[in-house]
Amino acid sequence: MHALVAALGLVQLAAPALARDVHGVALPETVEVAGRTLHLNGAGVRRRFFVDVYVIGLWVERPSTERRAILDADSPRRIEIHLLRDVSAEQMGGAVTTAFRQSAGDAMPSLEERLARFQTLLRPGHAGDTTTLSWIPGRGTVVTGDGHEVGTIEGKDFADVLFSVWIGTRPIDEGLARALLAGGKVE
């Protein structure tokens, strides 16, 4: 009997954490994208005017605390946005577009058409809805809404600016950027 209890204890210690709870949302420690395993680099809650808007997680192949290391890597990466409240397409699109333009700087003219296409992929969302943005080299940024693919925007340049909205040098929320750049550490 003692051996069985001890064996079960060892199995329990060896079992990896399967998900991280962030504000009541379970984020898996790993996801598969284009046949590659990505690791949860960090996660946090986007607050706007003292209101919790969404939980966001960032998955990468090689966890890092460095913005450039993540953005420069030409390997799959993923952001998941889990809404905590209802958001109109205009609210989501407006916030992302403003931050995208700020992050793009001088590159904006070459990204304008793709940003316009991206905006057409954003839908109104309700609390509990999930939007996923996955950069897949050779394919583009795949946008899914609640598990259904809604479109793809080509170009690593577009993906880098889009991910910079959250982890770039001028992110929409510096505290959230620090949480996403935790390098896989649980805080």
Phi, psi and omega in degrees: 000315179297323179296321180294316178297316179296318179296317178296322177298319178294320178298317180297319179293326183280341183290125179286156174292128184271336181207154177248130180273123177233108178055039178085002178253126179274117179252124181295146178292330176224152173223158176257128176226122179052041178076009181243146178271124177251147183248143178296113182278325181179167182203158179191185181243130174272121178247141178222121181053046177067016178246131175285120184260311180204159170261137181228140176233151179236124177245137180220164178290316181239102181306144183205154173262001184258122179306309184298320180300320180287314183289327181283335182295131177262061179225161182304149173209157184217143169238134173242133179243117180252110183292137176256352179209166178291139180221132177283160177300324180294319178296312181295311181297319181297315181294314181293318182297315179299312181292324178298312180300320179295317181289328185289325181056231183292343180280353187305318181304322181282349182254350188306311182296318180291324176297319178299318177295319179301317181301327179289343180275345182278131182243160173298148182229157179243159177310129181101343178287152181232135172243133180241134176241113183240118173277123178236111180306137180083349179241307181133195177268112181269126181254126176235148175238118182049044174086357180252124180294130180248346177165170180226136176246123184283159172100125175294328179300320178294312181301316182298318179291318180300312179293332177295337176307323182257329185234009181283188182287340176230067184288166179293339181206109184296322178296320177293320177300317178299321179294321180288335180262030181287349178074025179088357180282142176275126181262000000 
